[in-house]
Amino acid sequence: MLLLWHSSVTAQRYFPPAGHWEKKSPESLGVNATKLSEAVRFAQEKESSADRNLKIAHYESAFGREPFGYPVGPMKNRGEATGLVIYKGYVVAEWGDPQRVDLTFSVAKSILSTTVGLAFDRGLIADIHQPVYTQMAPIIPYQPERMSINKADHLLEEDVFELFPGDHNRKITWDHLLRQTSDWEGSLWGKPDWADRPRGNASTWRSRERFEPGTHYTYNDTRVNVLALAALNIWRKPLPQVLREELMDPIGASPTWRWTGYENSFVVLDGQIVQSVSGGSHWGGGLFINAYDQARFGYLTLAEGEWQGRQVISKEWLAMAKTPTPVQPNYGFMNFFLNTDKKEIPSAPEEAFFHLGAGVNIIYVDPVHDLMIVSRWIDNAAKAELIAKVLESLPK
């Protein structure tokens, strides 16, 4: 019966046209307006205590104290606590400035994995369990400073690099990268894999034994950027262009979002200078976007990839994205966080999932209640309680 109910809801679903999202009063949809207002007030009161200057916030966090932890991509001062509650397709509450464009940190990982899904849907990736190296050409970095060097002094230096060198890296599949279980070894854009959230004694960071791909989960932005560069090579055009043409324009997103990489993450691809984007803002860069556009992406995943009669991203891909990773059951494809066994959000149904980034930026997606919550710049410890408060306001 649950599947039939979802099917019926999808068939009658409201899809917001570009530039507008219809608002309804909570009471008109049976929502307790008082309790919903209390939830909104809670989100505002629990704004992150981190500095709104994100450069200062970076250097005051553990990220700024990592080896090679300095930002290499653009950053932007953030706004106030902001959010939306969308119930049965309509906006029933908003706070802060939902039109403001801010970094969304690792919510960009959900965007990145979806560009891989779009490649899968179009047959550019036949099998996500295929080793990625089999589809990779040598990478030609764009290095204009090399144009003026004496080439005779650099005879032993390679002009290109392989993204998956060595026996270990050649075992890595698309699925391993998507689930952050690859244990990819190397350095990309000046950020060694071992320098991201290093653990244990520093003397072991570079020499530790590698885990067999697929057997160990590690949240690691260098490896996320490996996936972004691999996806760029599959599409053979900039990923922001892919995202705009294949997804954001079809769902009516605004023209204000931007997806960037680093100051040194440029390659020469088919005779063009192209920037490889980052899957987050750990070292700056990433996705600049407003709350309404975040909501459109989240709404697409709520509607199982369909938008106004068009299947933008396949149901097959989204089903895989929401399949628990065996060694990390609360994680699907990046950055689909799952509510497996209700461990992440005890008040929410197990079918709920959320796109999550630092800040905290969260897009909560609940197909059981036909509910979506976008919350930006809320304290991490408060996000589950915010969701509980909104759920408490819904009709029983």
C-alpha positions as CSV (number, residue, x, y, z in Angstrom):
1,M,0.0,0.0,0.0
2,L,2.9,2.4,0.8
3,L,4.2,2.1,-2.8
4,L,0.8,2.7,-4.2
5,W,0.4,5.8,-2.0
6,H,3.7,7.2,-3.2
7,S,2.7,6.6,-6.8
8,S,-0.5,8.4,-6.3
9,V,1.2,11.4,-4.7
10,T,3.7,11.6,-7.5
11,A,1.0,11.5,-10.1
12,Q,-0.8,14.5,-8.4
13,R,2.4,16.4,-7.4
14,Y,2.7,20.1,-7.8
15,F,6.0,21.2,-9.5
16,P,7.0,24.9,-9.0
17,P,7.6,26.8,-12.3
18,A,10.9,28.7,-12.8
19,G,11.0,31.8,-10.6
20,H,8.1,30.9,-8.4
21,W,7.2,28.5,-5.6
22,E,3.6,28.6,-4.4
23,K,3.1,29.3,-0.7
24,K,0.2,28.0,1.3
25,S,-0.8,28.7,4.9
26,P,0.0,25.9,7.3
27,E,-3.6,25.7,8.4
28,S,-4.8,25.1,4.8
29,L,-2.8,21.8,4.8
30,G,-3.7,20.7,8.3
31,V,-0.3,21.8,9.8
32,N,-0.3,23.2,13.3
33,A,0.9,26.8,12.7
34,T,1.9,27.4,16.3
35,K,4.2,24.3,16.4
36,L,5.6,25.1,13.0
37,S,6.4,28.6,14.2
38,E,8.1,27.2,17.2
39,A,10.3,25.0,14.9
40,V,11.2,28.0,12.8
41,R,12.1,30.0,15.9
42,F,14.2,27.1,17.1
43,A,16.2,27.0,13.8
44,Q,16.9,30.7,14.1
45,E,18.0,30.4,17.8
46,K,20.3,27.5,17.0
47,E,22.3,29.3,14.3
48,S,25.8,28.0,14.0
49,S,28.2,29.8,16.3
50,A,31.0,29.6,13.7
51,D,32.2,33.0,12.3
52,R,30.1,34.2,9.3
53,N,33.4,35.0,7.7
54,L,34.1,31.5,6.3
55,K,37.8,32.1,5.9
56,I,38.0,32.9,9.7
57,A,35.7,29.9,10.4
58,H,38.0,27.7,8.4
59,Y,41.1,28.6,10.2
60,E,39.4,28.4,13.6
61,S,38.3,24.8,12.8
62,A,40.2,21.6,12.6
63,F,40.3,21.9,8.8
64,G,42.6,25.0,9.1
65,R,45.1,23.0,11.1
66,E,45.4,20.1,8.7
67,P,48.6,19.6,6.7
68,F,48.1,21.7,3.5
69,G,44.9,22.9,5.0
70,Y,44.9,26.4,3.4
71,P,41.9,27.2,1.1
72,V,42.7,27.2,-2.6
73,G,39.2,28.0,-3.9
74,P,36.9,31.1,-3.5
75,M,35.0,31.5,-0.3
76,K,32.2,33.9,0.6
77,N,30.9,35.3,3.9
78,R,27.7,33.5,4.8
79,G,24.3,34.8,5.7
80,E,22.0,34.4,8.7
81,A,20.2,31.2,9.6
82,T,17.9,30.4,6.7
83,G,15.4,27.8,5.6
84,L,12.3,26.5,4.1
85,V,9.6,23.9,5.0
86,I,7.9,22.4,2.0
87,Y,4.9,20.2,2.7
88,K,2.9,18.4,0.0
89,G,4.8,20.5,-2.5
90,Y,4.0,23.9,-1.1
91,V,6.1,26.3,1.0
92,V,4.5,26.5,4.4
93,A,7.3,28.3,6.2
94,E,10.5,30.2,5.5
95,W,13.0,32.1,7.5
96,G,16.2,34.2,6.9
97,D,17.0,35.0,3.3
98,P,16.2,32.0,1.1
99,Q,17.2,34.0,-2.1
100,R,20.8,34.6,-0.8
101,V,23.5,32.7,-2.6
102,D,25.9,31.0,-0.2
103,L,28.3,28.1,-0.2
104,T,26.6,24.8,0.5
105,F,29.7,22.8,1.4
106,S,29.2,19.0,1.0
107,V,25.7,19.2,-0.3
108,A,27.7,19.7,-3.5
109,K,28.7,16.0,-3.2
110,S,25.0,15.1,-3.8
111,I,25.2,17.3,-6.9
112,L,28.5,15.7,-8.0
113,S,27.2,12.1,-7.6
114,T,24.1,13.1,-9.5
115,T,26.2,14.2,-12.5
116,V,27.7,10.7,-12.4
117,G,24.2,9.4,-12.4
118,L,23.3,11.4,-15.4
119,A,26.3,9.9,-17.2
120,F,25.1,6.4,-16.1
121,D,21.6,7.2,-17.5
122,R,23.1,8.2,-20.8
123,G,25.2,5.1,-21.2
124,L,28.6,6.9,-20.6
125,I,29.1,4.6,-17.7
126,A,27.9,1.1,-18.4
127,D,28.6,-0.5,-15.0
128,I,29.3,1.3,-11.7
129,H,31.3,-1.7,-10.6
130,Q,33.7,-1.3,-13.5
131,P,37.2,-0.1,-12.6
132,V,37.3,3.6,-13.3
133,Y,40.8,3.6,-14.8
134,T,39.5,1.7,-17.9
135,Q,37.7,4.9,-19.0
136,M,40.4,7.4,-18.2
137,A,42.8,9.1,-20.6
138,P,46.0,10.8,-19.3
139,I,45.2,14.1,-17.6
140,I,46.9,17.2,-19.1
141,P,47.2,19.8,-16.3
142,Y,47.0,23.4,-17.4
143,Q,50.2,24.9,-16.2
144,P,51.0,28.2,-17.9
145,E,54.1,28.8,-15.8
146,R,55.7,25.9,-17.6
147,M,55.6,27.8,-20.9
148,S,58.6,29.9,-20.0
149,I,60.8,27.1,-18.5
150,N,63.8,25.6,-20.1
151,K,62.5,22.3,-21.3
152,A,66.0,20.8,-21.3
153,D,66.0,21.1,-17.5
154,H,62.9,19.0,-17.2
155,L,63.5,16.0,-19.4
156,L,62.6,13.6,-16.6
157,E,59.3,15.3,-15.7
158,E,56.0,14.0,-17.0
159,D,53.8,16.4,-18.9
160,V,50.7,14.4,-18.0
161,F,49.5,12.3,-15.1
162,E,47.4,9.2,-14.6
163,L,44.5,9.5,-12.2
164,F,44.6,5.9,-11.1
165,P,48.2,4.8,-11.1
166,G,49.4,1.6,-9.4
167,D,47.8,-1.8,-8.7
168,H,45.8,-0.5,-5.7
169,N,44.2,2.5,-7.5
170,R,43.4,0.4,-10.6
171,K,41.0,-1.7,-8.5
172,I,38.8,1.3,-7.7
173,T,35.3,1.3,-9.2
174,W,32.8,4.1,-9.6
175,D,30.8,2.5,-6.8
176,H,33.8,2.7,-4.5
177,L,34.3,6.4,-5.2
178,L,30.6,7.2,-4.9
179,R,30.5,5.5,-1.5
180,Q,33.8,6.9,-0.2
181,T,35.2,3.4,0.2
182,S,38.0,3.6,-2.4
183,D,41.0,4.4,-0.2
184,W,42.4,6.1,-3.3
185,E,46.1,6.9,-2.9
186,G,47.8,10.0,-4.2
187,S,47.7,13.8,-4.4
188,L,45.4,16.0,-6.4
189,W,45.5,19.7,-6.7
190,G,48.2,19.9,-4.1
191,K,46.1,18.0,-1.5
192,P,47.5,14.6,-0.6
193,D,44.8,12.0,0.4
194,W,46.5,11.5,3.8
195,A,46.4,15.2,4.7
196,D,42.5,15.3,4.8
197,R,41.3,14.6,8.4
198,P,44.5,12.7,9.3
199,R,44.2,10.3,12.2
200,G,46.7,8.7,14.5
201,N,50.4,9.3,14.7
202,A,51.8,11.6,12.1
203,S,54.6,9.2,11.4
204,T,52.1,6.8,9.9
205,W,50.1,9.1,7.7
206,R,52.1,8.5,4.5
207,S,53.1,4.8,5.1
208,R,50.0,3.1,6.4
209,E,48.7,-0.1,4.8
210,R,46.0,0.6,2.3
211,F,42.5,-0.9,2.7
212,E,41.1,-3.0,-0.1
213,P,38.7,-0.8,-2.1
214,G,35.2,-1.3,-0.8
215,T,36.1,-2.6,2.7
216,H,36.5,0.7,4.6
217,Y,34.6,4.0,4.7
218,T,36.6,7.2,5.0
219,Y,35.1,10.7,4.4
220,N,37.8,12.3,2.2
221,D,37.6,15.4,0.0
222,T,40.7,14.6,-2.0
223,R,39.0,11.4,-3.2
224,V,35.8,13.3,-3.9
225,N,37.8,15.6,-6.2
226,V,39.1,12.5,-7.9
227,L,35.5,11.5,-8.7
228,A,34.9,15.0,-10.0
229,L,37.9,14.8,-12.4
230,A,36.9,11.3,-13.5
231,A,33.4,12.5,-14.2
232,L,34.8,15.5,-16.2
233,N,36.7,13.1,-18.4
234,I,33.6,11.0,-19.0
235,W,31.5,13.9,-20.0
236,R,34.3,15.7,-21.8
237,K,32.8,19.1,-20.9
238,P,32.6,21.2,-17.7
239,L,30.4,19.6,-15.0
240,P,28.7,23.0,-14.3
241,Q,27.6,23.0,-17.9
242,V,26.4,19.4,-17.6
243,L,24.5,20.3,-14.4
244,R,22.8,23.3,-15.9
245,E,21.8,21.7,-19.2
246,E,20.8,18.3,-17.8
247,L,19.3,19.1,-14.4
248,M,19.1,22.7,-13.1
249,D,17.4,24.2,-16.1
250,P,14.9,21.4,-16.4
251,I,13.8,21.8,-12.8
252,G,13.5,25.6,-13.1
253,A,16.5,26.6,-10.9
254,S,17.5,30.3,-10.9
255,P,20.5,31.6,-12.9
256,T,22.3,32.6,-9.6
257,W,24.1,29.3,-8.7
258,R,27.8,28.7,-9.5
259,W,30.0,25.6,-9.2
260,T,33.7,26.2,-9.0
261,G,36.9,24.4,-8.3
262,Y,40.3,25.6,-7.2
263,E,42.8,28.1,-8.5
264,N,45.0,25.3,-9.7
265,S,42.4,22.7,-10.8
266,F,42.5,23.4,-14.5
267,V,43.1,20.8,-17.2
268,V,43.4,20.9,-21.0
269,L,40.5,18.9,-22.4
270,D,39.9,18.5,-26.1
271,G,41.9,21.7,-26.7
272,Q,40.0,23.7,-24.1
273,I,41.1,25.0,-20.7
274,V,38.5,23.5,-18.3
275,Q,38.2,23.8,-14.5
276,S,37.6,20.6,-12.6
277,V,35.2,21.5,-9.8
278,S,35.3,20.4,-6.2
279,G,32.7,18.3,-4.4
280,G,32.6,20.6,-1.4
281,S,34.2,23.6,0.2
282,H,36.7,21.9,2.5
283,W,39.4,24.0,0.8
284,G,37.2,26.7,-0.7
285,G,35.3,26.5,-3.9
286,G,32.3,24.2,-4.4
287,L,28.7,25.1,-5.0
288,F,27.3,28.6,-4.4
289,I,23.5,28.3,-4.3
290,N,20.4,29.8,-2.7
291,A,17.9,27.9,-0.5
292,Y,15.2,27.7,-3.1
293,D,17.6,26.1,-5.6
294,Q,18.7,23.7,-2.9
295,A,15.0,22.9,-2.4
296,R,14.5,22.2,-6.1
297,F,17.2,19.7,-6.1
298,G,15.9,18.1,-3.0
299,Y,12.4,18.1,-4.4
300,L,13.7,16.3,-7.5
301,T,15.0,13.5,-5.3
302,L,11.7,13.4,-3.3
303,A,9.8,13.0,-6.6
304,E,12.1,10.0,-7.6
305,G,13.9,12.0,-10.3
306,E,10.7,13.2,-12.2
307,W,9.9,16.8,-12.9
308,Q,6.7,17.8,-14.6
309,G,6.4,14.6,-16.6
310,R,10.1,14.4,-17.4
311,Q,12.4,11.8,-15.8
312,V,15.5,14.1,-15.2
313,I,17.5,11.4,-13.3
314,S,16.5,7.8,-13.4
315,K,14.6,6.0,-10.6
316,E,17.2,3.3,-10.9
317,W,20.0,5.7,-10.1
318,L,18.2,7.2,-7.1
319,A,17.4,3.8,-5.8
320,M,21.1,2.9,-5.9
321,A,22.0,6.2,-4.3
322,K,19.8,5.4,-1.4
323,T,21.1,1.9,-0.9
324,P,23.2,1.6,2.4
325,T,26.9,1.2,2.0
326,P,27.7,-2.2,3.7
327,V,30.6,-0.8,5.7
328,Q,28.7,2.5,6.5
329,P,24.9,1.8,6.6
330,N,23.9,5.4,7.1
331,Y,25.5,6.4,3.8
332,G,24.5,5.8,0.3
333,F,26.2,7.5,-2.7
334,M,27.8,10.8,-1.7
335,N,26.1,12.8,-0.1
336,F,22.9,10.9,0.5
337,F,22.8,10.3,4.2
338,L,20.3,7.6,5.2
339,N,18.2,7.2,8.3
340,T,19.0,3.5,8.6
341,D,17.6,2.0,11.8
342,K,16.5,5.6,12.6
343,K,20.0,6.3,14.1
344,E,20.5,9.7,12.5
345,I,17.1,11.1,13.1
346,P,15.1,9.0,15.6
347,S,11.9,10.9,15.2
348,A,11.9,10.5,11.4
349,P,10.9,7.4,9.3
350,E,13.6,5.1,8.1
351,E,12.7,6.0,4.5
352,A,13.8,9.6,5.1
353,F,17.2,10.7,3.8
354,F,19.1,14.0,3.7
355,H,21.8,15.8,1.7
356,L,24.2,17.2,4.2
357,G,27.1,19.7,4.2
358,A,29.0,21.6,6.8
359,G,27.6,24.8,8.1
360,V,25.3,23.0,8.7
361,N,23.5,22.9,5.4
362,I,20.9,20.2,5.3
363,I,18.1,19.2,2.8
364,Y,15.9,16.8,4.6
365,V,13.7,14.6,2.3
366,D,10.8,12.6,3.7
367,P,8.8,10.6,1.2
368,V,6.5,9.2,3.9
369,H,5.3,12.6,5.0
370,D,5.7,14.3,1.6
371,L,7.9,16.7,3.4
372,M,11.1,18.6,2.7
373,I,13.1,20.9,5.0
374,V,16.0,23.1,3.9
375,S,18.0,24.4,6.8
376,R,21.2,26.5,6.5
377,W,23.7,27.6,9.1
378,I,22.1,25.6,12.0
379,D,24.2,24.1,14.7
380,N,24.9,20.4,13.8
381,A,23.7,19.1,17.2
382,A,20.3,20.9,16.6
383,K,19.4,19.5,13.1
384,A,17.6,16.3,14.3
385,E,15.6,18.3,16.9
386,L,14.5,20.8,14.2
387,I,13.2,17.9,12.1
388,A,11.4,16.4,15.1
389,K,9.7,19.8,15.8
390,V,8.6,20.1,12.2
391,L,7.3,16.6,12.2
392,E,5.4,17.3,15.4
393,S,3.5,20.1,13.6
394,L,2.2,17.8,10.8
395,P,-1.4,16.4,10.9
396,K,-1.6,13.0,12.6
